[in-house]
């Protein structure tokens, strides 16, 4: 499968913002692959912030 870089980037940025609606005129599989990557990255950042906050309050 060939990834459409523009669609992937749009999906990645949407995933980081935790926004799911896929815009029109994007390649579906590339967008969703990017979305999942961005969503995973955003969730990881949230976990790290929670751990840092917990450490500061301990």
C-alpha positions in Angstrom: 0.0 0.0 0.0 1.3 3.4 -0.9 0.7 6.2 1.8 -0.5 9.6 0.6 1.8 11.9 2.7 -0.6 14.8 2.7 -3.6 12.7 3.8 -1.5 11.0 6.4 -0.3 14.4 7.8 -3.8 15.7 8.0 -4.9 12.5 9.9 -1.9 12.8 12.2 -2.7 16.4 13.1 -6.3 15.5 13.6 -5.3 12.6 15.9 -3.1 15.0 18.0 -6.0 17.3 18.4 -8.3 14.3 19.2 -10.6 15.3 16.4 -12.0 12.4 14.4 -14.1 13.8 11.4 -12.2 12.9 8.2 -12.1 15.8 5.8 -13.2 15.3 2.2 -10.6 14.9 -0.5 -8.2 12.8 1.6 -7.1 9.3 0.9 -9.0 7.2 3.5 -6.4 4.6 4.5 -3.6 7.1 4.7 -5.7 9.6 6.7 -6.7 6.9 9.2 -3.1 5.6 9.6 -2.0 9.1 10.4 -4.9 9.6 12.7 -4.1 6.5 14.7 -0.4 7.6 15.0 -1.4 11.1 16.1 -4.0 9.8 18.6 -1.4 7.4 20.1 1.1 10.3 20.4 -1.5 12.5 22.1 -2.4 9.8 24.6 1.3 9.2 25.4 1.8 12.9 26.0 -1.2 12.9 28.4 0.2 9.9 30.3 3.5 11.6 30.7 2.0 14.8 31.9 -0.1 12.9 34.5 3.0 11.1 35.8 4.9 14.3 36.0 2.1 16.0 37.8 1.8 13.1 40.2 5.5 13.2 41.0 5.3 17.0 41.7 2.4 16.5 44.1 4.1 13.6 46.0 
